[in-house]
Amino acid sequence: MRKMRVVIYDNDLEEAKFYENLLRELGDKHDCPLELKLYHSSDALLTDINNPEFCKRLDVIYFALDKNNLKIPYFIRDTGYASLIVFIGSSEMLLPYEEIFDTDTYNFVQRNRAAEHLDRFAYIFQSAAKTVAKNHEEKISISYAGEVRQIDINSIHYFEVKQHSLIVHYGKGQTFTFISSLSKMESNLKGRKFMRASRFYLISLNAIEKLSFGNALMRDGSNIPVGRKYYVELKAAMDKKAV
């Protein structure tokens, strides 16, 4: 499972650490691994989000809202960040929040450690985790040399080892070369019907047109060599898929 990448922005260090610990507890409780980063400066946050690679890989921003930073969320959206924002604010911020932000798009939780508010925070976390998990299932983010590609998993035909790099073949003849390993990609795509054809190929079961001993004909027309020790498992998986 890919980690959910989360940013907490709060200029109050004590409060930021409280929410960091709360999120870690929720992540452990719901089996949702987190990668967390704290910001106390809006300038530092905007600098990082203006980096396209950072922006595209970020899943959720927990933003401590106050009367002095109401414009910052607009600047965040202007960078191209399109994922979730959860606002944390005092009860006095509830009215400005409702007037400025679309409540169908944004979530708001009061900065209050009473049980009912912590329960709402937990509920929002679970909702965000489900949304992020769905997004992770649909696309995979691959980057190399400053370029980031969000590739629809259903469009991937296979991964190929070439020298010290991997090549992903997807869509209508599209490819992208990057640095990784087949074992890592196999782990990232666990449960998404990808299997080894050999030491050098990881193929999508959904992209196989015809499987025979020693060869897999893919729907893009490629012929992928199938190693002897991988054939039995591949065939069993294809038979099960057909049933």
Contacts in CASP RR format, 6 or more apart in sequence:
PFRMAT RR
TARGET T0000
AUTHOR 0000-0000-0000
METHOD contacts of the structure
MODEL  1
MRKMRVVIYDNDLEEAKFYENLLRELGDKHDCPLELKLYHSSDALLTDIN
NPEFCKRLDVIYFALDKNNLKIPYFIRDTGYASLIVFIGSSEMLLPYEEI
FDTDTYNFVQRNRAAEHLDRFAYIFQSAAKTVAKNHEEKISISYAGEVRQ
IDINSIHYFEVKQHSLIVHYGKGQTFTFISSLSKMESNLKGRKFMRASRF
YLISLNAIEKLSFGNALMRDGSNIPVGRKYYVELKAAMDKKAV
1 31 0 8 1.000
1 32 0 8 1.000
1 33 0 8 1.000
1 133 0 8 1.000
1 136 0 8 1.000
2 136 0 8 1.000
2 188 0 8 1.000
3 33 0 8 1.000
3 34 0 8 1.000
3 35 0 8 1.000
4 32 0 8 1.000
4 33 0 8 1.000
4 34 0 8 1.000
4 35 0 8 1.000
4 59 0 8 1.000
4 60 0 8 1.000
4 128 0 8 1.000
4 129 0 8 1.000
4 132 0 8 1.000
4 133 0 8 1.000
5 34 0 8 1.000
5 35 0 8 1.000
5 57 0 8 1.000
5 58 0 8 1.000
5 59 0 8 1.000
5 60 0 8 1.000
6 23 0 8 1.000
6 34 0 8 1.000
6 35 0 8 1.000
6 36 0 8 1.000
6 37 0 8 1.000
6 59 0 8 1.000
6 60 0 8 1.000
6 61 0 8 1.000
6 62 0 8 1.000
7 36 0 8 1.000
7 37 0 8 1.000
7 38 0 8 1.000
7 39 0 8 1.000
7 45 0 8 1.000
7 58 0 8 1.000
7 60 0 8 1.000
7 61 0 8 1.000
7 62 0 8 1.000
8 16 0 8 1.000
8 19 0 8 1.000
8 20 0 8 1.000
8 23 0 8 1.000
8 36 0 8 1.000
8 37 0 8 1.000
8 38 0 8 1.000
8 39 0 8 1.000
8 61 0 8 1.000
8 62 0 8 1.000
8 64 0 8 1.000
9 38 0 8 1.000
9 39 0 8 1.000
9 40 0 8 1.000
9 42 0 8 1.000
9 45 0 8 1.000
9 61 0 8 1.000
9 62 0 8 1.000
9 63 0 8 1.000
9 64 0 8 1.000
9 72 0 8 1.000
10 16 0 8 1.000
10 19 0 8 1.000
10 38 0 8 1.000
10 39 0 8 1.000
10 40 0 8 1.000
10 62 0 8 1.000
10 64 0 8 1.000
10 88 0 8 1.000
11 40 0 8 1.000
11 41 0 8 1.000
11 64 0 8 1.000
12 64 0 8 1.000
13 40 0 8 1.000
15 64 0 8 1.000
15 111 0 8 1.000
16 38 0 8 1.000
16 40 0 8 1.000
16 64 0 8 1.000
17 38 0 8 1.000
18 113 0 8 1.000
19 62 0 8 1.000
19 88 0 8 1.000
20 36 0 8 1.000
20 38 0 8 1.000
22 118 0 8 1.000
22 121 0 8 1.000
23 34 0 8 1.000
23 36 0 8 1.000
23 62 0 8 1.000
23 125 0 8 1.000
24 34 0 8 1.000
24 36 0 8 1.000
26 32 0 8 1.000
26 122 0 8 1.000
26 125 0 8 1.000
26 126 0 8 1.000
27 33 0 8 1.000
27 34 0 8 1.000
27 125 0 8 1.000
27 129 0 8 1.000
30 125 0 8 1.000
30 126 0 8 1.000
30 129 0 8 1.000
32 129 0 8 1.000
32 133 0 8 1.000
39 45 0 8 1.000
39 48 0 8 1.000
42 69 0 8 1.000
42 72 0 8 1.000
45 72 0 8 1.000
45 76 0 8 1.000
46 72 0 8 1.000
46 75 0 8 1.000
46 76 0 8 1.000
46 79 0 8 1.000
48 54 0 8 1.000
49 55 0 8 1.000
49 58 0 8 1.000
49 76 0 8 1.000
49 79 0 8 1.000
49 81 0 8 1.000
50 79 0 8 1.000
52 146 0 8 1.000
52 148 0 8 1.000
53 143 0 8 1.000
53 146 0 8 1.000
53 148 0 8 1.000
55 79 0 8 1.000
55 80 0 8 1.000
55 81 0 8 1.000
56 141 0 8 1.000
56 148 0 8 1.000
56 150 0 8 1.000
57 141 0 8 1.000
57 143 0 8 1.000
57 148 0 8 1.000
58 81 0 8 1.000
58 83 0 8 1.000
59 83 0 8 1.000
59 84 0 8 1.000
59 128 0 8 1.000
59 132 0 8 1.000
59 135 0 8 1.000
60 83 0 8 1.000
60 84 0 8 1.000
60 85 0 8 1.000
60 86 0 8 1.000
60 128 0 8 1.000
60 132 0 8 1.000
61 76 0 8 1.000
61 81 0 8 1.000
61 83 0 8 1.000
61 84 0 8 1.000
61 85 0 8 1.000
61 86 0 8 1.000
62 86 0 8 1.000
62 88 0 8 1.000
63 72 0 8 1.000
63 73 0 8 1.000
63 76 0 8 1.000
63 85 0 8 1.000
63 86 0 8 1.000
63 87 0 8 1.000
63 88 0 8 1.000
64 87 0 8 1.000
64 88 0 8 1.000
64 89 0 8 1.000
64 111 0 8 1.000
65 73 0 8 1.000
65 87 0 8 1.000
65 88 0 8 1.000
65 89 0 8 1.000
65 93 0 8 1.000
65 97 0 8 1.000
65 108 0 8 1.000
66 89 0 8 1.000
66 90 0 8 1.000
66 93 0 8 1.000
67 93 0 8 1.000
67 96 0 8 1.000
70 96 0 8 1.000
70 100 0 8 1.000
73 85 0 8 1.000
73 87 0 8 1.000
73 101 0 8 1.000
76 85 0 8 1.000
83 132 0 8 1.000
83 135 0 8 1.000
84 107 0 8 1.000
84 128 0 8 1.000
84 131 0 8 1.000
84 132 0 8 1.000
85 106 0 8 1.000
85 107 0 8 1.000
86 106 0 8 1.000
86 107 0 8 1.000
86 108 0 8 1.000
86 109 0 8 1.000
86 124 0 8 1.000
86 128 0 8 1.000
87 93 0 8 1.000
87 97 0 8 1.000
87 101 0 8 1.000
87 106 0 8 1.000
87 107 0 8 1.000
87 108 0 8 1.000
87 109 0 8 1.000
88 108 0 8 1.000
88 109 0 8 1.000
88 110 0 8 1.000
88 111 0 8 1.000
89 97 0 8 1.000
89 108 0 8 1.000
89 109 0 8 1.000
89 110 0 8 1.000
89 111 0 8 1.000
90 110 0 8 1.000
90 111 0 8 1.000
91 110 0 8 1.000
91 112 0 8 1.000
94 108 0 8 1.000
94 110 0 8 1.000
97 106 0 8 1.000
97 108 0 8 1.000
101 108 0 8 1.000
107 124 0 8 1.000
107 127 0 8 1.000
107 128 0 8 1.000
109 117 0 8 1.000
109 120 0 8 1.000
109 121 0 8 1.000
109 124 0 8 1.000
110 117 0 8 1.000
110 120 0 8 1.000
137 153 0 8 1.000
137 192 0 8 1.000
138 152 0 8 1.000
138 153 0 8 1.000
138 154 0 8 1.000
139 150 0 8 1.000
139 151 0 8 1.000
139 152 0 8 1.000
139 153 0 8 1.000
140 150 0 8 1.000
140 151 0 8 1.000
140 153 0 8 1.000
140 156 0 8 1.000
140 188 0 8 1.000
140 189 0 8 1.000
141 148 0 8 1.000
141 149 0 8 1.000
141 150 0 8 1.000
141 151 0 8 1.000
142 148 0 8 1.000
142 149 0 8 1.000
142 151 0 8 1.000
142 168 0 8 1.000
142 176 0 8 1.000
142 178 0 8 1.000
142 180 0 8 1.000
143 149 0 8 1.000
143 178 0 8 1.000
144 176 0 8 1.000
144 177 0 8 1.000
144 178 0 8 1.000
144 179 0 8 1.000
149 176 0 8 1.000
151 168 0 8 1.000
151 170 0 8 1.000
151 176 0 8 1.000
152 170 0 8 1.000
153 189 0 8 1.000
153 192 0 8 1.000
154 206 0 8 1.000
155 170 0 8 1.000
155 171 0 8 1.000
156 168 0 8 1.000
156 169 0 8 1.000
156 170 0 8 1.000
156 171 0 8 1.000
156 194 0 8 1.000
156 204 0 8 1.000
156 207 0 8 1.000
157 169 0 8 1.000
157 170 0 8 1.000
157 171 0 8 1.000
157 203 0 8 1.000
157 204 0 8 1.000
157 207 0 8 1.000
157 218 0 8 1.000
157 219 0 8 1.000
157 220 0 8 1.000
157 222 0 8 1.000
158 168 0 8 1.000
158 169 0 8 1.000
158 197 0 8 1.000
158 201 0 8 1.000
158 202 0 8 1.000
158 203 0 8 1.000
158 204 0 8 1.000
158 207 0 8 1.000
158 218 0 8 1.000
158 222 0 8 1.000
158 224 0 8 1.000
159 166 0 8 1.000
159 167 0 8 1.000
159 168 0 8 1.000
159 169 0 8 1.000
159 182 0 8 1.000
159 185 0 8 1.000
159 194 0 8 1.000
159 201 0 8 1.000
159 202 0 8 1.000
159 203 0 8 1.000
160 166 0 8 1.000
160 167 0 8 1.000
160 169 0 8 1.000
160 200 0 8 1.000
160 201 0 8 1.000
161 182 0 8 1.000
161 199 0 8 1.000
161 200 0 8 1.000
161 201 0 8 1.000
162 177 0 8 1.000
164 179 0 8 1.000
165 177 0 8 1.000
165 178 0 8 1.000
165 179 0 8 1.000
166 177 0 8 1.000
166 178 0 8 1.000
166 179 0 8 1.000
166 180 0 8 1.000
166 181 0 8 1.000
166 182 0 8 1.000
166 185 0 8 1.000
167 175 0 8 1.000
167 176 0 8 1.000
167 177 0 8 1.000
168 175 0 8 1.000
168 176 0 8 1.000
168 178 0 8 1.000
169 175 0 8 1.000
169 220 0 8 1.000
169 222 0 8 1.000
170 176 0 8 1.000
171 220 0 8 1.000
172 220 0 8 1.000
173 220 0 8 1.000
182 196 0 8 1.000
182 199 0 8 1.000
182 200 0 8 1.000
182 201 0 8 1.000
182 202 0 8 1.000
185 194 0 8 1.000
185 202 0 8 1.000
186 194 0 8 1.000
186 196 0 8 1.000
186 202 0 8 1.000
189 202 0 8 1.000
192 204 0 8 1.000
193 204 0 8 1.000
193 205 0 8 1.000
193 206 0 8 1.000
193 237 0 8 1.000
193 241 0 8 1.000
194 202 0 8 1.000
194 203 0 8 1.000
194 204 0 8 1.000
194 205 0 8 1.000
195 202 0 8 1.000
195 203 0 8 1.000
195 205 0 8 1.000
195 230 0 8 1.000
195 233 0 8 1.000
195 234 0 8 1.000
195 237 0 8 1.000
196 202 0 8 1.000
196 203 0 8 1.000
196 230 0 8 1.000
197 203 0 8 1.000
197 216 0 8 1.000
197 224 0 8 1.000
197 225 0 8 1.000
197 226 0 8 1.000
197 227 0 8 1.000
197 230 0 8 1.000
197 234 0 8 1.000
198 224 0 8 1.000
198 225 0 8 1.000
198 226 0 8 1.000
198 227 0 8 1.000
198 230 0 8 1.000
201 224 0 8 1.000
201 225 0 8 1.000
203 216 0 8 1.000
203 218 0 8 1.000
203 224 0 8 1.000
205 234 0 8 1.000
205 237 0 8 1.000
205 238 0 8 1.000
205 241 0 8 1.000
207 218 0 8 1.000
207 219 0 8 1.000
207 220 0 8 1.000
208 216 0 8 1.000
208 217 0 8 1.000
208 218 0 8 1.000
208 219 0 8 1.000
208 238 0 8 1.000
209 217 0 8 1.000
209 218 0 8 1.000
209 219 0 8 1.000
209 221 0 8 1.000
210 216 0 8 1.000
210 217 0 8 1.000
211 217 0 8 1.000
211 226 0 8 1.000
211 234 0 8 1.000
211 235 0 8 1.000
211 238 0 8 1.000
213 226 0 8 1.000
213 231 0 8 1.000
214 225 0 8 1.000
214 226 0 8 1.000
214 227 0 8 1.000
214 228 0 8 1.000
214 231 0 8 1.000
215 223 0 8 1.000
215 224 0 8 1.000
215 225 0 8 1.000
215 226 0 8 1.000
216 223 0 8 1.000
216 224 0 8 1.000
216 226 0 8 1.000
216 234 0 8 1.000
217 223 0 8 1.000
217 224 0 8 1.000
218 224 0 8 1.000
226 234 0 8 1.000
END
